[in-house]
Amino acid sequence: MSRPDRAPTLKEIAERAGVHVSTASRVLRQPEPVDGWSESALRVREVAAELGYRPNLWAASLRTRKTTTLGVVMPRLTDGVVATTYQGIEEAATKAGYSVLLSSPPDDLEAQRRAITLLVGRQVDGLLLSSLHIPGRPFVESLGLGQLPILTVTRHADAGLPFVVGDDYRGGALAARHLLDRGYTDLAIIAGPDHASTARDRRDGFLDTLREASVEVSADRIVPSSFDVSGGVEAGRALLDRTDRPRAIFAVSDTIAIGILGVARDLGLSIPDDLAVVGYNDIPVVAQLPVPLTTVRSPAHDIGVAAVRRLLDLVRDGDAESMRLPVELVVRASS
């Protein structure tokens, strides 16, 4: 069947398929076929495909005051974990019939404010924020976003908003128990940036578990850092280029841990004989390092998928439950 030069109308599709126009409209509003569709509904989809029908999203948005678009603010998209989370977000949004507008500003509040303002100006139906700083509530309230549905992903930020994150506190606890079980008590932690709930939760889970075992970590061995390799190098030098260096280090991200391993190599230290290292996230490269890295695996892709589902609950029903997805320890040669 040849396609007409002009776009077909719903009325034409309905007539060709032998259904009422309201039925055709209802069927074609679905982004993909639904289980249990009738033969007439499937016929509507078939006719629409043959005629080259494309829904008028602009007209639909005027009728419903919805744009079927979600805004996402996600810095450090070059980071493998962040990119994997975004992949889950985009896949889940597409499956639900939504498009995504992404902004990837630097990890500072003013840059985030500009990004959020831009996305709100595009009339998104909801926002996913992955970069809120602790405490997040004053910042969110200052934005004046009214009733716009907002959910935080990967960080919770004490903002009073629903969130989807990995169970980072438990992840820190798993790292501590592993090192204790291996007999390590001379420990340090490279703790990431204090404004990130991910870093805080991992740090707190680690230190609380050690305290329960009557193992204390001195303040000079709790070293803040950025989340990248250079942060690991800087903090690693502060801990390892001294005579009283620790026997084991927990890094709150794998990229930090990679920086530590580089410093250890430069100092001639053997992993794990002289120094044990545990990271966090299980990015693909760490299993292929000369000394494969023990790490805590966080389900980045699943976090993205779950975040979209919860945000759409918020868009449709005005309510959504927060989630902490399970993590697991992956033991390799570095410890």
C-alpha positions in Angstrom: 0.0 0.0 0.0 1.5 3.3 -1.0 1.6 6.1 1.5 -0.1 9.4 0.8 1.9 12.6 0.4 0.2 14.2 3.4 0.1 12.8 6.9 -2.9 10.6 7.6 -5.5 11.6 10.1 -6.9 9.6 13.0 -10.3 9.6 11.2 -8.7 8.0 8.1 -6.9 5.4 10.2 -10.1 4.6 12.1 -12.1 4.2 8.9 -9.5 2.0 7.3 -9.3 -0.2 10.4 -13.1 -0.3 10.9 -13.1 1.2 14.4 -14.4 4.4 16.0 -12.0 7.3 16.0 -11.8 7.3 19.8 -10.6 3.7 19.7 -7.9 4.6 17.2 -6.8 7.6 19.3 -6.7 5.4 22.5 -4.6 2.7 20.8 -2.2 5.1 19.2 -1.5 6.9 22.5 0.3 3.8 23.7 4.0 3.8 22.9 4.0 0.1 22.2 1.5 -2.8 22.0 -0.1 -3.9 25.2 -0.6 -7.5 26.2 -4.1 -8.7 25.5 -4.9 -6.2 22.8 -7.9 -7.1 20.6 -7.6 -7.8 16.9 -9.2 -4.5 16.1 -6.6 -2.7 18.2 -3.7 -4.5 16.5 -5.4 -3.7 13.1 -5.2 0.1 14.1 -1.5 -0.2 14.7 -1.0 -2.1 11.4 -2.9 0.5 9.4 -1.1 3.4 11.1 2.3 1.9 10.3 1.2 1.3 6.6 0.1 4.9 6.3 3.1 6.4 8.0 1.1 7.9 10.9 3.1 10.0 13.4 1.3 11.4 16.5 1.2 15.2 16.9 3.0 15.5 20.2 2.6 19.3 20.3 -1.1 19.1 19.9 -1.3 16.4 22.5 0.7 18.4 25.0 -1.7 21.3 24.5 -4.7 19.1 25.3 -3.2 17.3 28.3 -0.7 20.0 29.5 1.9 17.2 29.5 4.9 17.1 27.3 5.8 13.4 27.9 9.3 14.7 28.6 11.5 14.2 31.7 14.4 16.5 32.7 17.6 14.9 34.0 20.4 16.8 35.7 23.4 14.5 35.9 27.0 15.8 36.2 30.2 13.8 35.5 28.5 12.0 32.6 32.0 10.9 31.5 32.1 8.7 34.6 31.2 5.1 33.8 28.9 4.6 36.7 27.0 7.8 35.9 26.8 7.0 32.2 25.4 3.5 33.0 22.8 5.0 35.3 21.7 7.4 32.6 21.5 4.5 30.1 19.0 2.9 32.5 17.1 6.2 32.7 16.8 6.7 29.0 15.8 3.1 28.3 13.1 3.1 30.9 11.8 6.5 29.8 11.6 5.4 26.1 9.8 2.3 27.0 7.2 4.3 28.9 6.7 6.7 25.9 8.7 9.6 27.4 11.7 11.5 25.9 14.5 12.8 28.1 16.2 16.2 28.2 19.6 15.8 29.8 21.8 18.6 31.3 25.2 17.7 32.6 26.5 20.7 34.5 29.5 20.8 36.8 28.9 19.4 40.3 28.3 22.8 41.9 25.0 24.4 43.0 24.9 27.4 40.8 25.6 25.4 37.7 22.8 23.0 38.8 20.5 25.9 39.4 21.0 27.2 35.8 20.5 23.7 34.4 17.3 23.1 36.4 15.9 26.5 35.4 16.5 25.7 31.7 14.8 22.3 31.9 11.8 23.7 33.8 11.5 26.3 31.0 11.1 23.4 28.5 8.0 22.4 30.5 9.2 18.9 31.5 6.7 16.7 33.3 9.2 15.8 36.0 12.8 16.1 37.1 15.5 13.6 38.0 18.3 15.1 40.0 21.4 13.1 40.6 23.7 15.8 42.0 22.1 17.4 45.0 24.5 18.5 47.8 23.8 17.8 51.5 21.7 19.5 52.8 19.5 19.6 49.8 16.3 21.0 51.1 17.3 24.7 51.2 18.5 24.5 47.6 15.4 22.8 46.4 13.1 25.2 48.2 15.0 28.2 46.8 14.2 27.0 43.2 10.5 27.7 43.6 9.4 24.8 41.5 5.9 24.5 43.1 4.3 21.1 42.5 6.7 19.9 39.8 7.4 16.2 40.5 11.1 15.8 41.5 13.0 12.6 42.4 16.6 12.3 43.3 18.7 9.5 41.8 22.0 8.0 43.2 21.9 10.7 46.0 19.2 11.4 48.5 20.7 14.7 49.9 18.3 15.0 52.9 16.1 17.1 50.6 12.7 15.7 51.7 12.2 14.3 48.2 11.7 10.7 47.1 14.9 9.0 46.0 16.3 5.9 44.3 19.8 5.0 45.4 22.1 2.0 46.0 22.3 0.9 49.6 25.5 2.7 50.2 25.6 2.4 54.0 25.4 -1.4 53.7 28.1 -1.3 51.0 30.5 0.5 53.3 29.6 -2.1 56.0 30.4 -4.9 53.6 33.8 -3.4 52.9 34.6 -3.1 56.6 33.5 -6.7 57.4 35.5 -8.0 54.6 38.7 -6.3 55.8 38.1 -7.3 59.4 37.5 -10.9 58.3 40.9 -10.8 56.5 42.5 -9.7 59.8 43.1 -6.1 58.9 42.7 -3.6 61.8 45.2 -0.9 60.7 42.8 0.9 58.3 42.1 4.1 56.5 39.3 5.4 54.2 39.4 7.8 51.3 36.0 9.3 51.9 35.1 11.3 48.8 33.4 14.7 48.9 31.5 15.4 52.1 28.6 17.0 50.2 27.6 13.8 48.4 25.3 11.4 50.3 26.9 8.5 48.4 30.2 9.2 50.0 28.8 9.9 53.4 26.7 6.8 53.5 29.6 4.6 52.4 32.0 6.2 54.9 29.5 5.9 57.8 28.7 2.3 57.0 32.4 1.5 57.0 33.3 3.4 60.2 30.2 2.3 62.2 30.9 -1.4 61.4 34.5 -1.0 62.6 33.4 0.7 65.8 31.1 -2.3 66.5 34.2 -4.4 66.3 36.1 -2.0 68.6 38.3 -0.8 65.8 38.8 2.9 65.6 40.1 4.9 62.6 42.0 8.1 63.5 40.8 11.4 62.0 44.0 11.8 60.0 43.2 8.5 58.2 39.7 9.7 57.1 40.8 11.6 54.0 38.3 13.6 51.8 38.8 13.6 48.1 37.1 14.2 44.7 35.5 11.1 43.1 38.1 10.8 40.3 41.5 9.2 39.8 43.3 12.4 40.6 41.5 12.6 44.0 42.7 9.1 44.7 46.3 10.0 43.8 46.3 13.1 46.1 44.7 11.3 49.0 46.8 8.2 48.4 50.0 10.2 48.6 48.9 11.8 51.9 48.3 8.3 53.4 51.1 6.2 51.9 54.1 8.4 51.6 54.8 8.2 55.4 56.3 5.6 57.7 53.0 4.9 59.6 51.0 4.1 56.5 47.9 1.9 56.9 47.7 -1.8 55.9 44.4 -1.5 54.2 42.4 1.3 52.5 38.7 1.5 51.6 38.0 4.0 48.8 34.4 5.1 48.3 34.7 4.8 44.5 36.7 2.6 42.1 38.2 5.6 40.3 39.6 6.8 43.7 40.9 3.2 44.3 42.7 3.3 40.9 44.5 6.4 41.9 45.6 4.7 45.2 46.9 1.7 43.3 49.0 4.0 41.1 50.6 5.7 44.1 51.3 2.3 45.7 53.0 1.1 42.5 55.2 4.3 42.4 56.2 3.7 46.1 57.1 0.1 45.3 54.3 -1.4 47.5 53.0 -4.9 46.7 49.2 -5.4 46.5 47.9 -6.9 48.8 51.1 -8.0 50.7 52.0 -4.4 51.7 48.6 -2.8 51.2 45.1 -4.1 50.7 42.6 -1.9 48.7 38.8 -2.1 48.4 36.9 0.1 46.0 33.2 0.8 45.2 30.9 0.5 42.2 32.6 -2.4 40.2 33.2 -0.5 37.0 34.3 -2.9 34.2 38.0 -1.9 34.1 38.8 -2.9 37.7 38.5 -6.6 37.0 41.2 -6.3 34.4 43.8 -4.4 36.4 47.2 -6.0 37.0 45.9 -6.7 40.5 42.1 -7.1 40.1 40.3 -4.8 42.6 38.0 -6.0 45.4 35.0 -3.7 45.3 31.3 -3.3 46.2 29.0 -3.7 43.2 26.3 -1.2 42.9 23.4 -1.7 40.3 23.8 1.5 38.4 21.6 0.5 35.4 18.9 -0.8 37.7 19.0 2.4 39.7 18.3 4.4 36.5 15.4 2.2 35.5 13.8 2.3 39.0 14.2 6.1 39.2 12.2 6.6 36.0 9.5 4.3 37.2 9.2 6.0 40.6 9.3 9.5 38.9 6.4 8.4 36.7 4.5 7.3 39.8 5.0 10.8 41.1 3.9 12.4 37.8 0.7 10.3 37.6 -0.3 9.8 41.2 1.5 12.5 43.1 3.3 10.0 45.3 6.3 7.7 45.0 8.2 5.4 47.4 11.9 5.8 47.9 14.2 2.8 47.2 17.6 1.6 48.2 18.7 -1.1 45.8 20.9 -4.0 47.2 24.7 -4.0 46.7 27.1 -6.9 46.9 30.8 -7.4 47.7 33.0 -8.7 44.9 36.2 -10.2 46.2 39.3 -10.1 44.1 43.1 -10.1 44.5 43.6 -6.6 45.9 42.5 -7.7 49.3 
